[in-house]
Amino acid sequence: MKRETKNNQTQNKNAIKEKAIKEEKKHFVYILECNDTTLYTGWTTDLDNRINRHNQGAGAKYTRGRLPVKLVYSETFQTKEEALRREHGIKKLKRSEKKKLINGGVHGTSNGSRI
């Protein structure tokens, strides 16, 4: 019985640690400007690595033929769900609205922080 209690305690501690690690992970929504001046919006948990992957041709299919790309905007979120919701919202914007967002104009609501 004592062994089962210790196992349960260990499992609980591990679950708490995993939850804390997951909560510490940041989620980014970003906008890239492609070489042909089009804009690409995506999300990631490692912004620098993701931009490098895009520029190596290993990112999204859309950006592969439009290299190099440069980061023009990003927001940070605590959860994947928030980031995906924001990414979807940005993707629905017109180009002119995205440009306003990039240039510091406010469109929609966000819990994120700008680069």
Residue, then its C-alpha position, 0 to 999 in steps of 0.5 A: m500500500k505504501r508503494e502505491t501511495k508513493n507512486n501516486q505522489t510521484q505521478n502527481k508531482n510529475a503531472i504538476k511539473e509537466k503542466a508548469i513547463k507547458e504553461e511556461k512555453k510561449h506561443f507566437v503568432y507572426i507575420l512574414e513579408c516575402n520577397d515578392t512583398t506578400l504577407y504570410t501569417g503563422w504560429t510557432t513556439d520557437l520564433d527564431n527557429r521557425i523564421n530560419r526554417h522558412n528561409q531554408g526552404a523548409g517552412a510553409k509551402y507558400t513561402r518556399g518560392r518567395l524567399p527570403v522572408k523577413l519578420v515584420y510582426s509578432e505577438t506572444f501568447q500563453t496558450k496554443e489556443e489563444a495563438l491559433r485563435r489570433e492567427h485565424g483572426i489575422k489571416k481573415l484581415k485584408r492586406s491593408e488591415k494587416k499593414k496597419l497592424i504591422n505599422g502599429g495601428v490597432h485592429g481587433t483585440s489581442n493579449g499578445s505583445r508586439i515585436 
